Amino acid sequence: MSVTPEIRPFTFEFPDAELAELRTRIAATRWPEKETVADQSQGPQLETMKELARYWATEYDWRKVEAKLKALPHFVTEIDGLDIHFIHVRSRHENALPLIVTHGWPGSVVEQLKIIEPLTNPTAHGGSAADAFDVVIPSMPGYGFSGKPTTGGWGPDRIARAWGELMKRLGYTRYVAQGGDWGAIVTDLMGAQEPEGLVGIHTNMPKVIPGDIDAALLTGNPLPEGLSLSDEERRAVEQLDFVYRHVYYAYMMASRPQTLTGLVDSPVGLAAFLLDHDKASLALITRAFAGETEGLTRDDVLDNITLFWLTGTAVSAARLYAENTASFFGINDVKLPVAVSVFPDELYQAPKSWAEQAYPNLVHYNRLPKGGHFAAWEQPELFVDEVRAGFRPVR
């Protein structure tokens, strides 16, 4: 792409001294006593954290993922007073469909590294030239290499508007958007805002929960009387009830993000907090550090945590929860074409009936055999297949 005064090349460098300090801090960790239960109901277990720390301090090599990142074209542009970092990879295929992909918490652009090549170069990865995408992957405000907001107001709705401006600034007059976790919320809001050029969205954490059900679950009140639910819908209600009762990290970040100052002082404290996102993901990561790699490796996990550490973004990223005023799963007014992929270990499995109600222009709905909350990271091949299939109707 051509560089303009508004769009500047971006480079980064972390000296050896910073990595040496990180290892020193890991080695100096003050450990708590062992948990008093035999499962992970109290959070990441001491055994897992000690193995993570041992590997992080003695074997892990940040320079490997750093080389992967540096091999990609990075840029920064100021939008609404804040520097926004993004990766931008153009396909060599003609008529590639521009795609903006948004990460979530506790994530970063590291989550999307495995999908860039298959999306931009499909003929080398089981697809056809007709499946090609130009890929734009921004770092959300306060995350990774983007600027840290110094005043309030950078909630997901503002980020969604900024992404529309970013794609316009890149010269794209017709594009699509994808996201999971916060990225799903931002992408859904883009769908509702309908910025010029956006022709469809794909989500792997759809916002389809009927308002009365969402409100009851969020407040802990009984479901509305006379509600008739299918088995699939009732299962989704049970899953969401569990989520709302156990997302303590979200409540902490939403109410007291500055109290988490210790996360930018202790790397192991940061790691423990970032690991404890949801039950299935924690179990997956625990198995990785026990030597049973599936979906994510130890390096995958530490690549993301180390980026948080080196950029000092634990608290600035947490503030997104404090800025949010929207429901995590409630319906927006999205009239554009929508593709939905349902992974079995996601926070909840969105029923097709709810997806059809929430998205009147639902063009793709599929339930996958494996994968969880961090789908692009855990199951990149399945994820890429879903993105290709989901956006074929709008090409």
C-alpha positions in Angstrom: 0.0 0.0 0.0 1.1 3.6 -0.5 2.0 5.6 2.5 0.4 8.9 3.0 0.9 11.7 5.5 -2.0 10.2 7.5 -0.7 6.6 7.3 2.9 6.1 8.6 5.0 2.9 8.7 5.4 1.5 12.2 8.4 -0.3 13.6 9.1 -1.6 17.1 12.1 -2.8 19.0 12.5 -4.4 22.4 16.1 -4.5 23.6 17.7 -7.5 25.2 17.8 -5.6 28.5 14.0 -5.6 28.7 13.8 -9.3 28.1 16.6 -9.9 30.7 14.6 -7.8 33.2 11.5 -9.8 32.5 13.3 -13.1 33.3 14.7 -11.5 36.5 11.2 -10.5 37.6 9.8 -14.0 36.8 12.6 -15.6 38.9 11.8 -13.2 41.8 8.1 -14.2 42.0 6.6 -14.5 45.5 4.4 -17.5 45.2 1.1 -18.1 47.1 0.4 -21.4 48.8 -1.2 -24.2 46.8 -5.0 -23.9 46.1 -7.2 -25.8 48.6 -9.3 -27.5 45.9 -8.4 -30.2 43.4 -9.8 -28.4 40.4 -9.5 -24.9 38.7 -12.5 -23.4 40.5 -10.1 -21.1 42.4 -8.3 -20.0 39.3 -5.1 -21.1 37.6 -3.5 -23.8 39.7 -0.1 -23.2 41.4 1.4 -26.2 39.5 0.4 -24.6 36.1 1.7 -21.2 37.0 5.1 -22.5 38.3 5.6 -24.5 35.1 4.6 -21.5 33.0 7.1 -19.3 34.9 9.9 -21.9 34.6 9.4 -22.2 30.9 9.0 -18.4 30.4 12.2 -17.6 32.3 14.4 -20.4 30.9 13.2 -21.7 27.5 10.7 -19.3 25.9 12.1 -17.2 23.1 10.2 -13.9 22.4 12.4 -13.3 19.3 10.6 -16.1 17.4 7.2 -14.4 17.4 8.9 -11.0 17.1 10.4 -12.1 13.8 7.0 -13.2 12.6 5.5 -9.9 13.5 8.3 -7.9 11.9 7.9 -9.9 8.7 4.5 -8.2 8.3 3.8 -4.7 7.2 2.8 -2.5 10.2 1.4 1.0 10.1 0.0 3.6 12.4 -2.5 6.4 11.8 -4.1 9.0 14.1 -7.9 8.7 14.4 -9.9 10.9 16.7 -6.7 12.0 18.5 -5.3 8.5 19.1 -2.6 6.6 17.3 -4.1 3.3 15.9 -1.6 0.6 15.0 -2.6 -2.0 12.3 -1.2 -4.8 10.2 -2.1 -4.5 6.6 -1.4 -7.4 4.2 -2.7 -7.2 0.6 -3.4 -10.3 -1.4 -1.6 -10.9 -4.7 -4.9 -12.0 -6.2 -7.1 -9.6 -8.1 -10.5 -8.7 -6.7 -9.5 -9.7 -3.1 -12.1 -8.7 -0.6 -10.9 -6.3 2.0 -11.4 -7.6 5.5 -10.9 -5.9 8.9 -10.4 -8.4 11.8 -10.6 -7.3 15.4 -9.1 -9.2 18.4 -10.5 -9.3 21.9 -9.3 -9.5 25.6 -7.0 -10.9 26.7 -5.8 -10.8 23.2 -3.8 -8.9 20.6 -2.8 -9.1 17.0 -0.9 -12.2 18.0 -4.3 -14.0 17.9 -4.6 -13.5 14.2 -1.1 -14.4 13.0 -2.0 -17.9 11.9 -4.9 -16.7 9.6 -3.1 -14.0 7.6 -1.4 -16.2 5.1 -4.4 -18.5 4.4 -6.7 -15.6 3.9 -4.4 -13.5 1.7 -2.9 -16.5 -0.2 -5.8 -19.0 -0.4 -4.4 -21.0 -3.4 -1.5 -22.1 -1.2 -3.9 -23.2 1.6 -6.7 -25.2 0.1 -8.7 -22.4 -1.3 -9.2 -20.7 -4.7 -8.3 -17.2 -5.8 -11.9 -16.3 -5.5 -11.5 -16.7 -1.7 -8.8 -14.1 -1.4 -8.8 -11.2 1.1 -6.8 -8.1 1.8 -6.4 -8.3 5.6 -6.4 -5.4 8.0 -5.7 -6.2 11.7 -5.7 -3.3 14.1 -4.7 -3.2 17.7 -7.6 -1.9 19.8 -7.0 1.4 21.7 -4.9 0.6 24.8 -3.8 -2.8 23.4 -0.5 -3.8 21.9 1.1 -1.1 19.7 -1.9 1.3 19.6 -2.0 4.4 21.7 -3.3 4.4 25.2 -6.3 6.7 25.7 -5.6 9.5 28.2 -9.3 10.4 28.6 -12.5 8.5 28.7 -14.8 7.7 25.8 -13.0 4.9 23.9 -15.8 2.3 24.2 -16.6 -0.3 21.6 -19.0 2.1 19.7 -16.2 4.6 19.2 -13.8 1.9 18.2 -16.3 0.7 15.6 -16.6 4.2 14.1 -12.8 4.5 14.1 -12.5 1.2 12.2 -14.9 2.6 9.5 -12.6 5.7 9.2 -9.6 3.4 9.0 -11.0 1.4 6.1 -12.0 4.6 4.4 -8.6 6.1 4.9 -7.0 2.9 3.3 -9.1 3.6 0.2 -11.5 0.7 0.6 -14.9 1.4 -0.8 -16.3 -2.1 -0.3 -15.2 -4.4 2.6 -16.3 -6.8 5.3 -15.5 -7.1 9.1 -14.9 -10.0 11.4 -14.4 -10.3 15.2 -14.5 -12.5 18.3 -14.7 -11.5 22.0 -14.5 -7.6 22.1 -13.8 -7.9 18.3 -17.3 -9.4 17.9 -18.9 -6.6 19.9 -17.0 -4.0 17.8 -17.9 -5.8 14.6 -21.5 -6.1 15.5 -21.6 -2.4 16.2 -20.0 -1.7 12.9 -22.9 -3.7 11.4 -25.4 -1.6 13.2 -23.6 1.7 12.3 -23.3 0.7 8.6 -20.2 2.8 7.8 -19.9 3.5 4.1 -18.4 0.5 2.3 -19.2 -2.2 4.8 -21.2 -4.9 3.1 -21.2 -7.7 5.7 -19.9 -9.1 9.0 -18.8 -12.4 10.4 -18.8 -13.2 14.1 -17.8 -16.2 16.2 -19.4 -14.6 19.4 -22.7 -13.4 18.0 -24.9 -10.9 19.9 -28.2 -12.7 19.6 -29.7 -12.9 23.1 -33.2 -11.6 23.3 -33.3 -8.5 25.5 -35.6 -9.7 28.2 -33.6 -12.9 28.7 -30.3 -11.0 28.6 -31.5 -8.5 31.2 -32.8 -11.3 33.5 -29.5 -13.2 33.4 -27.3 -10.2 33.8 -29.2 -9.1 37.0 -29.8 -12.6 38.3 -33.6 -12.3 38.1 -35.9 -15.0 37.0 -36.6 -15.4 33.3 -39.8 -13.8 32.0 -42.9 -15.9 32.8 -44.5 -17.9 30.1 -41.2 -18.1 28.1 -41.1 -21.0 25.7 -37.6 -22.2 24.9 -36.3 -25.0 22.7 -33.7 -27.4 24.1 -31.0 -25.5 22.2 -32.2 -22.2 23.6 -32.5 -23.5 27.1 -28.9 -24.8 26.9 -27.7 -21.4 25.8 -29.6 -19.8 28.7 -27.8 -22.2 31.1 -24.4 -21.4 29.6 -25.0 -17.6 29.8 -26.2 -17.8 33.3 -22.9 -19.5 34.2 -20.9 -16.9 32.3 -22.6 -13.9 34.0 -22.0 -15.6 37.4 -18.3 -16.2 36.8 -16.8 -13.4 34.8 -15.2 -11.8 37.8 -12.3 -10.5 35.8 -14.8 -8.5 33.7 -16.5 -7.0 36.8 -13.1 -6.0 38.2 -11.9 -4.3 35.1 -15.3 -2.6 34.5 -15.4 -1.1 38.0 -11.7 -0.8 39.2 -9.2 -1.1 36.3 -6.6 1.1 38.1 -6.6 -1.3 41.0 -4.9 -3.8 38.7 -1.6 -1.8 38.8 0.2 -4.9 40.0 -0.3 -6.5 36.5 2.2 -4.1 35.1 4.6 -4.8 37.9 4.5 -8.6 38.1 4.8 -10.7 35.0 3.5 -13.9 36.7 0.6 -11.9 38.2 -0.2 -10.7 34.7 0.0 -14.2 33.3 -2.4 -15.6 36.0 -4.9 -12.9 35.3 -4.8 -13.2 31.5 -5.1 -17.0 31.7 -8.3 -17.0 33.7 -10.7 -15.9 31.0 -13.1 -18.8 30.8 -13.3 -22.4 32.0 -12.7 -24.1 28.7 -9.8 -21.9 27.7 -8.1 -22.2 31.1 -8.4 -26.0 30.8 -6.9 -25.9 27.3 -4.0 -23.7 28.4 -3.4 -25.8 31.5 -3.1 -28.9 29.3 -0.6 -27.1 27.1 1.7 -26.4 30.1 1.3 -30.1 31.1 2.6 -31.2 27.8 -0.7 -32.1 26.1 -0.7 -29.5 23.3 -4.0 -29.1 21.5 -5.0 -26.0 19.7 -2.6 -23.7 21.6 1.0 -24.3 22.4 2.9 -22.9 25.4 4.6 -20.4 23.0 1.3 -19.3 21.6 0.1 -18.4 25.2 3.4 -16.7 26.1 3.6 -14.8 22.9 0.5 -12.9 23.8 1.3 -12.5 27.5 4.8 -11.2 26.6 3.4 -8.6 24.2 1.1 -7.4 27.0 4.2 -7.2 29.3 6.5 -5.5 26.9 3.9 -2.9 25.9 2.7 -2.3 29.5 -0.9 -2.5 28.4 -2.6 -4.6 31.2 -4.4 -1.6 32.7 -5.0 0.4 29.5 -6.5 -2.7 28.0 -8.7 -3.3 31.1 -10.2 0.1 30.8 -12.2 -1.0 27.8 -14.5 -2.8 30.2 -15.0 0.4 32.2 -15.8 2.3 29.0 -18.4 -0.2 27.8 -22.1 0.6 28.2 -23.5 -2.1 25.9 -24.6 -5.6 26.5 -22.0 -8.3 25.8 -24.5 -10.6 24.1 -27.6 -8.5 23.5 -29.0 -7.8 20.1 -28.0 -4.8 18.0 -30.0 -3.6 15.0 -27.9 -5.2 12.3 -29.5 -5.3 8.9 -26.4 -6.1 6.8 -25.6 -9.6 5.8 -24.2 -11.6 8.8 -22.3 -14.9 9.0 -22.2 -16.8 12.3 -19.8 -19.5 13.3 -20.6 -21.4 16.5 -17.6 -23.1 18.2 -18.5 -25.8 20.8 -16.3 -24.4 23.6 -17.4 -20.7 23.1 -18.9 -19.0 26.1 -22.3 -20.0 24.8 -23.5 -21.7 21.6 -25.8 -19.3 19.8 -29.0 -21.1 18.7 -29.8 -20.7 15.1 -33.3 -19.6 16.0 -31.9 -16.6 17.9 -29.4 -15.8 15.2 -32.2 -15.7 12.6 -34.2 -13.3 14.9 -31.2 -11.1 15.7 -29.8 -11.0 12.1 -32.7 -10.8 9.5 -30.1 -11.0 6.8 -28.3 -14.1 8.1 -26.4 -15.6 5.2 -24.4 -18.3 7.0 -24.7 -20.3 10.2 -22.6 -23.2 11.1 -21.8 -25.2 14.2 -18.2 -26.4 14.3 -16.9 -29.7 15.7 -14.1 -28.2 17.8 -12.7 -24.9 19.0 -13.4 -22.4 21.6 -13.4 -18.7 22.5 -10.1 -17.9 20.7 -11.1 -19.6 17.4 -8.7 -17.9 15.0 -5.8 -18.7 17.4 -6.9 -22.2 18.4 -8.4 -23.6 15.2 -7.1 -21.4 12.4 -7.9 -23.9 9.6 -11.6 -24.2 10.6 -11.7 -20.5 11.2 -10.4 -19.6 7.8 -12.9 -22.0 6.2 -15.7 -20.3 8.0 -14.6 -16.8 7.0 -14.3 -17.9 3.4 -17.7 -19.5 3.4 -19.4 -16.8 5.4 -18.4 -14.0 3.0 -18.9 -15.8 -0.3 -22.6 -14.6 -0.4 -21.4 -10.9 -0.4 -18.5 -11.1 -2.9 
